[in-house]
Amino acid sequence: MKDKDIWEQVFSNIPMEWKEVSPTDSMLFCLDYFQKHNVESVLDLGCGVGIWSVFLAKNGISVKGVDFSKNAIEYAKNWAKEEKVRALFDYSDLVNHSFKKESFDGVVASKILDNISRFKLSEVSQQIESNLNDGGILFCVFNPYLNETDREKLMKSDNPTKGITHTVYKDEELEKIFPELNLLEFRIFEHGFRGLIWQKEENTAANNV
């Protein structure tokens, strides 16, 4: 099965409990970081059913989410409508979405960038940088580092997403993924998930004109 087919299957029967789960440490840290940096608009890449999008929107941030799962996007749209929050969603891949020419104060990419190939990441990273305003914040969450033994266990498990692309990055590799952005922080969150925060430099030349 292709990645898209697997995710469509995962999101074909979404438990109501997903709406009731408390925000994770990474989500709370992200919100606090965005608020301290006056982030008012966010692009949520690989938004899934909208857990991050709805959370951020409920806290006053204007959000636009992108995901290639039609089931997930329909769910996210309905959830945002129920919550009466400012969140729009596009059923698309991470590059050719309808928001690609827009700019945002922040971009969230939670547990998505290591579920694409290294080649695809190069293309996605360029689009992310294009979407960020000068001084904008990129907040990424990557899966825990898995050694070969851990990867073999995952492949033999009953995890419904075990067949998806899973690119393994060492910590030092993650720090170099966005060479055009300034790495501000590297933190370990719940269950070993790795959070990295970058900032796009201010265009001082333009500001001095």
Summary of the structure (lengths in Angstrom):
residues: 209
radius of gyration: 16.7
end to end distance: 53.3
largest distance: 59.2
contacts: 631
relative contact order: 0.15
helix: 40%
strand: 22%
